[in-house]
Amino acid sequence: MAVTAAMVKKLREQTGAGMMDCKKALSAVDGDMDKAVEFLREKGLAAAAKKAGRIAAEGLTKTLVEGSKGVIVEVNSETDFVAKNAKFQAYVADVARQALDSSVETMEDFMAEKWEKDPQYTVEQELSEQISVIGEKLSIRRFERLEAKDGLVVDYVHGGGRISVLVEADSTADNEAVREALKNVAMQIAALHPQYITRDEVPADYMEHEREILMAQIQNDPKESQKPEKVIKGIIEGRISKEMKDICLMDQVYVRAEDGKQSVAKYLQQVSKEAGTPINVTKFVRYETGEGLQKRDDDFAAEVAKQMQ
């Protein structure tokens, strides 16, 4: 019997096993769904089935930098207890190594790759194995690589992996002063979560939309709406500028500024002058564990009562 994509999808949803494992199981039992489930159970590959519907929004972010290349990954678990587990942390480090060495760009291709530490498995199959060992639903959520052609990549990890940052920068020098400056910038990104490096990166349609909103706010204000058009435009641009200081890294006030006023751009200019080389941030990536994911809403008392029954 020919194994179809629909059959593989159904078995995968039913067991939580990897796509290739499901395909092999169905092929081995001539497409019989029940026998395929038993096949996977016997191989220990369906252990994730009862965990497939659970919420995994805890876990760790992790970075790995070698030379001018770096990677950042997020691997999720159900609880923060597992995130503190040495076995889980070692697995996340292995995922980061796999992602740094890989050349694929999509998560689908990444999951189908051979697992470096044991090529008889794919990344997806190894994930299923870790779910069996650790006992919680796990998920490799995302990864991104940065590689500086004319500079360096620096990382920063906060809170034991709750937030991780990669910064790519152009610089003719790679020394302690330059790396310290970029590490400080990475800490800035971790703390204040900018969306862009400079104002030039902010999409024009976003700026126009913000101006429309600000204009509507002014028109709905009895006092401000009576002001001259030139004054109103000035008010709008002033408020836009203030917003840019929140979302643009170079416009943000440097968190370690002694005067509480120095911008990140001015800080890098100062360090560049002292180091005798320009330092230009060209890209950054910030991951925060569980960002944007639904969180578990456990009733701890109910859970304890359930276990005591």
N, C-alpha and C positions, 0 to 999 in steps of 0.2 A: 504494500500500500504506500502511495506517495505521501510524504510528510509535507504539509502545507504550512505557510507562515502563520495562518490562523490557528492551526493546531499547536504550533510552538508557543504562540502568544497565550493561548488558553492554559497550557500546561505551566507556563512560567508564572502566570497570575495565580494559579492554583497552588503551586509549590514554593514560589519564591526562588527557585533555582535559576542558574544562569541560562541565557539563551542557547548557547552551544550545547550545554548539558541536556537541555530539554529536547533539542533536535536529535542528539545521539540516543537519548532514551526512547524517543518515539520510533526512531529507525530500528532500534534493537528489538522492539516488541511489535513491529509491523503496524504501528499507528494506534494501538490499543491504549486509550487514555488511562484507564485504571491500572493496567500493567506498567505503564510508563511512570506513574506515581510511585508504585512499589519499587520499580527499578531505581528511581532516584533516592528513595528512602534507604534502600539497601546499600547504596553507594555513599550514603550520608550527605547527599546534596540537597535534600528537601528539608533539612533542619530549620531553614529560615522561613518555612511556609507559615507557621502560626504567628510569626513576627512581622510578616509582610505588611499588615495594615496598621502597625503601630507608628507613632510619631517619633522621629529621630531628629531633634532640633538642638541637642547639646553636642558635645564633642570638642574637637580641637582644630585650630588653624596651625599651619606649619610652614616654615620657609627653609630653603636650602640654597646656599650661594657658593658657587665655585668659579673663581676667576671673574670674568665679566658677564657671567650667566647666572641667573637665579630663577627659582620657582616658588610659588605659593600655592598651598592646597588647603582644602577644608574637608575633613572627614567627620561625619556626624554619628552620634550615638543617642540612645534614648535618655540616659541620665548623666549627670555630671560626675557621678561616682565612677562610672566606667571611664570617663575622660581623664580621671586621675590614676587609672590603672596602668601599671608599667607595661603590660602586654599590649594594651590598646595604643599607648604612646609609641611603642616600638613599631607597631604596625603602621601608624600614621607616618613615622619617619621613613619606613620602607616605601610607602605610597609617594612621598615627596621625592625620594631617590628615583623611583620609576618614572615620575613625571618629568624630572630634570633630564633624564637620559632619553626620554621619548622624543619623537619628532611629530607626533600626531597633534591635531588641534582640537578635535571634538571629543566629548565625553564618550560617545558611542565607540569611536575608534580606540580610545584609551582603554575602555573596558574589555575590548576584544583582543588587546595585545597579550603576548606571552608574559607571564609574571617572571621578572628577572631572577628572583631568588629560587624559583622552581618552575622552569619552562614547560613542565607537563601541564601546568595550569594556566588559565588566562587570568587577567586582573579580576575579572568578574567572578571566576570560580574561586579565586583566593579570598575574595570578599565573602562569599558564601561560607567558606571554611572558617573564616574569622568569626562570622555570626554564630556558627556552631560552637566554637571554642569559648567565645566571650559571653554568649547567652543573651545578647540584645540585638535588636535591629540596628545595623550599621549602614552608612551610605557615604560613598565618595561623591561629594556634591559638586565640586568645581576645582579647577586648577588654572594657573596662568604662568607662562614663562616670560622673563624679560632678558634681553641680551644687549649689552651696550657695545656698539661697534667702535666708538671713540671715547670710551670712558669706563665707568664701573657701575656695579649694582650693589646696593647696600640694603640690609634687612633690619627689621626691629620686631621683636615679639613681646607683647604685653600680657600680663596676667596669666603667665604659664601657657599661653596659646589661645586665650580668649579673643585677642586681636593680633593680627600680623600685618606687616607692611613691607612691600618691596619698593625701592626707589632706584630708578635708572637715571644716570646723569652723564653729561659730556664733560670731560676734563682732561687736560693734557698731563695731569699728574695724578698718581694714585699713592697718597701718603697718609699718615696718621691724621693730619689736620683736615684734609679733604674728607676722609671717611668719618671723622668725628662730626663734621658739619652736616654731612648727609644723614648720619644717624640721628642727629638732632632734628633734622627736617622730617625724618620718618616718624619720630616721636610726636612731632607736631601733627602729622597726618593721622596718627593713631588717636590723638586726643581730640582734635577738632574736625575731623572728617570732611575735608574739602572735596568738592566735586570736580574741580578743574585746576590746572596749573596756573593759567593766566586768564584774563578777561577775553583774550583773543579766541579762546577755545569755547566760550559760551555760545551756543547756537543763536543765530539772529532771531529766529522765531520765538525762542524762549524770552529774549530781551524785549521783543515787541509785545509779547503777551503780558509780561510784567508791567510794562508801561501802560497798557490798556487797563489793567487792574488798578494801578495807582491813580490813573486818570478818573476811573469810576469812583474810587474812594474820595477823591477831591471834589468831584461833582456832587457827591452825596453829603458833603460837609458844607453847611450854610455859610460859614466864614471863609473857608479856603476857596470855595467855588467863585467868590466875588473878586478874587485877586486878579491882577492883570495876567494875560496869557504868558508873558515872558517870565513872570514870577512863578507861575504854575509849572512851567517847563523846568525851571531851576529846582523846584521842590522835588519833582519827579526824578530828575537826574541825581539829585542828592541822595534820595532814598535808594535808587538803583546802585549808586556807588557804595552805600552802606551794606546792601545785600551782597555785593561782590566781595566785600571784606569777609563775609561769612563763607562763601562757597568757592572762592578762588585762593589757592594756596599762597601765591606770591603777594596777595593783598592782605592776607591775615596778619594780625599782630603776632609777632614771634613770641611764643609762650614763655621763653626764658629771657626775654628782653629786660634789661635792667631798668630802663626808663618806662617800661610798659607801653611803649608807643612804636618801637622799631618793627617794621614789617619783615616778613620772611625774605622778600626780595632784597631789602636793605641789609639784612643779616648776611645773605649769601654774597652780596657785593663786598661787604666788609671782609669776610673770610677769603674771598677770591683775591682781594688786594693783598692781604697778609700772606697768602700762600703763593702769590705770584702766578696764579693760573685761573682762568675763568671756570666757574662751576655753574653749569646750567642743568636744572632738572628737566628731563625730557619725557618722563612717564612715571606714574606710580600706581600701585595696586594696593587696596586696603580690604582685608577680609575680617569680618567679625562673626564669630561662631553663632550660627542660628539666625543670622540677620535675614529678616523677611520671611522666616519660616514660622509655622504654627507651633506654639509651645504646648507641652503637656500641661493639663490642668488636673493634677492628681489630688484626690481627697485622701490624705495620709491616714486619717482616723478610720475611714471606711476600708482602706487597704489592710490595715492592721486587723480590724474586726473580721474581715473576710478570711484572713490567714488563720485566725484563731478558731474558726468554726469547725 
